[in-house]
Amino acid sequence: MAVQQCKKSKQRVRQRKAQIRYRGLEATTCRNCGAPCLDHRICTACGYYDGKQVLQIKDKAAKA
């Protein structure tokens, strides 16, 4: 059974864990239109996912 040689201080442990903290959802740009969108999700601006059109997006200007 493994036994630690020296106790790790709270500061050393917290400094290490600070590097892997959760940074929230980070938006990327759509490859098709360049609009910001979340990873692994359909772009809400153009309706494309993985280079294929998945949704037909209605224009907001057409409604007005």
PyRosetta script that sets phi, psi and omega in degrees:
from pyrosetta import init, pose_from_sequence

init()
pose = pose_from_sequence("MAVQQCKKSKQRVRQRKAQIRYRGLEATTCRNCGAPCLDHRICTACGYYDGKQVLQIKDKAAKA")
pose.set_psi(1, 136.2)
pose.set_omega(1, -177.1)
pose.set_phi(2, -77.0)
pose.set_psi(2, 141.4)
pose.set_omega(2, 178.4)
pose.set_phi(3, -127.6)
pose.set_psi(3, 131.7)
pose.set_omega(3, -179.7)
pose.set_phi(4, -68.9)
pose.set_psi(4, 144.2)
pose.set_omega(4, -177.2)
pose.set_phi(5, -80.3)
pose.set_psi(5, -41.0)
pose.set_omega(5, -180.0)
pose.set_phi(6, -138.2)
pose.set_psi(6, 145.9)
pose.set_omega(6, 178.9)
pose.set_phi(7, -70.3)
pose.set_psi(7, 134.0)
pose.set_omega(7, 176.0)
pose.set_phi(8, -82.5)
pose.set_psi(8, 130.1)
pose.set_omega(8, -179.1)
pose.set_phi(9, -72.6)
pose.set_psi(9, 159.4)
pose.set_omega(9, 178.5)
pose.set_phi(10, -59.6)
pose.set_psi(10, -39.8)
pose.set_omega(10, -178.8)
pose.set_phi(11, -63.6)
pose.set_psi(11, -44.2)
pose.set_omega(11, -179.1)
pose.set_phi(12, -64.8)
pose.set_psi(12, -41.4)
pose.set_omega(12, 179.4)
pose.set_phi(13, -66.7)
pose.set_psi(13, -44.0)
pose.set_omega(13, -178.4)
pose.set_phi(14, -67.9)
pose.set_psi(14, -34.8)
pose.set_omega(14, 176.3)
pose.set_phi(15, -64.9)
pose.set_psi(15, -39.3)
pose.set_omega(15, 178.2)
pose.set_phi(16, -67.3)
pose.set_psi(16, -44.4)
pose.set_omega(16, -178.2)
pose.set_phi(17, -70.5)
pose.set_psi(17, -22.6)
pose.set_omega(17, 178.5)
pose.set_phi(18, -66.6)
pose.set_psi(18, -24.5)
pose.set_omega(18, -179.4)
pose.set_phi(19, -74.4)
pose.set_psi(19, -24.5)
pose.set_omega(19, -175.5)
pose.set_phi(20, -110.2)
pose.set_psi(20, 21.0)
pose.set_omega(20, -177.7)
pose.set_phi(21, -70.8)
pose.set_psi(21, 159.0)
pose.set_omega(21, -179.2)
pose.set_phi(22, -73.8)
pose.set_psi(22, 127.0)
pose.set_omega(22, -177.6)
pose.set_phi(23, -106.0)
pose.set_psi(23, 6.2)
pose.set_omega(23, 178.7)
pose.set_phi(24, 84.3)
pose.set_psi(24, -177.0)
pose.set_omega(24, 179.2)
pose.set_phi(25, -78.3)
pose.set_psi(25, 127.9)
pose.set_omega(25, 179.6)
pose.set_phi(26, -108.6)
pose.set_psi(26, 127.4)
pose.set_omega(26, -179.2)
pose.set_phi(27, -80.8)
pose.set_psi(27, 143.8)
pose.set_omega(27, 173.3)
pose.set_phi(28, -115.8)
pose.set_psi(28, 176.4)
pose.set_omega(28, 179.2)
pose.set_phi(29, -97.1)
pose.set_psi(29, 145.7)
pose.set_omega(29, 177.8)
pose.set_phi(30, -70.0)
pose.set_psi(30, 137.1)
pose.set_omega(30, -180.0)
pose.set_phi(31, -72.0)
pose.set_psi(31, -25.4)
pose.set_omega(31, -177.1)
pose.set_phi(32, -84.3)
pose.set_psi(32, -51.5)
pose.set_omega(32, -173.2)
pose.set_phi(33, -112.9)
pose.set_psi(33, -14.3)
pose.set_omega(33, 178.7)
pose.set_phi(34, 85.7)
pose.set_psi(34, 2.7)
pose.set_omega(34, 179.3)
pose.set_phi(35, -75.9)
pose.set_psi(35, 151.3)
pose.set_omega(35, 177.2)
pose.set_phi(36, -69.9)
pose.set_psi(36, 135.2)
pose.set_omega(36, 178.3)
pose.set_phi(37, -151.6)
pose.set_psi(37, 162.9)
pose.set_omega(37, -179.7)
pose.set_phi(38, -81.2)
pose.set_psi(38, 153.2)
pose.set_omega(38, 178.2)
pose.set_phi(39, -64.5)
pose.set_psi(39, 145.0)
pose.set_omega(39, 174.6)
pose.set_phi(40, 59.0)
pose.set_psi(40, 32.4)
pose.set_omega(40, 177.4)
pose.set_phi(41, -138.4)
pose.set_psi(41, 157.4)
pose.set_omega(41, 178.8)
pose.set_phi(42, -68.4)
pose.set_psi(42, 140.2)
pose.set_omega(42, 176.7)
pose.set_phi(43, -70.7)
pose.set_psi(43, 128.2)
pose.set_omega(43, -178.5)
pose.set_phi(44, -77.2)
pose.set_psi(44, -16.5)
pose.set_omega(44, -178.9)
pose.set_phi(45, -83.2)
pose.set_psi(45, -41.8)
pose.set_omega(45, -175.4)
pose.set_phi(46, -118.6)
pose.set_psi(46, -16.7)
pose.set_omega(46, 178.3)
pose.set_phi(47, 84.9)
pose.set_psi(47, 14.0)
pose.set_omega(47, -179.3)
pose.set_phi(48, -95.4)
pose.set_psi(48, 148.0)
pose.set_omega(48, 172.3)
pose.set_phi(49, -145.0)
pose.set_psi(49, 125.1)
pose.set_omega(49, 177.9)
pose.set_phi(50, 57.2)
pose.set_psi(50, 38.5)
pose.set_omega(50, 176.6)
pose.set_phi(51, 80.4)
pose.set_psi(51, 3.2)
pose.set_omega(51, -179.3)
pose.set_phi(52, -122.3)
pose.set_psi(52, 143.3)
pose.set_omega(52, 178.2)
pose.set_phi(53, -80.5)
pose.set_psi(53, 123.4)
pose.set_omega(53, -175.8)
pose.set_phi(54, -107.9)
pose.set_psi(54, -36.7)
pose.set_omega(54, -179.1)
pose.set_phi(55, -122.0)
pose.set_psi(55, 148.2)
pose.set_omega(55, 171.1)
pose.set_phi(56, -94.6)
pose.set_psi(56, 114.7)
pose.set_omega(56, -178.5)
pose.set_phi(57, -91.9)
pose.set_psi(57, 126.8)
pose.set_omega(57, 177.7)
pose.set_phi(58, -84.3)
pose.set_psi(58, 140.9)
pose.set_omega(58, 179.4)
pose.set_phi(59, -74.8)
pose.set_psi(59, 138.2)
pose.set_omega(59, 177.0)
pose.set_phi(60, -71.7)
pose.set_psi(60, -29.4)
pose.set_omega(60, -178.4)
pose.set_phi(61, -69.5)
pose.set_psi(61, -28.0)
pose.set_omega(61, -179.0)
pose.set_phi(62, -69.6)
pose.set_psi(62, -29.8)
pose.set_omega(62, -179.7)
pose.set_phi(63, -72.3)
pose.set_psi(63, -34.7)
pose.set_omega(63, -175.2)
pose.set_phi(64, -78.2)
pose.dump_pdb("model.pdb")
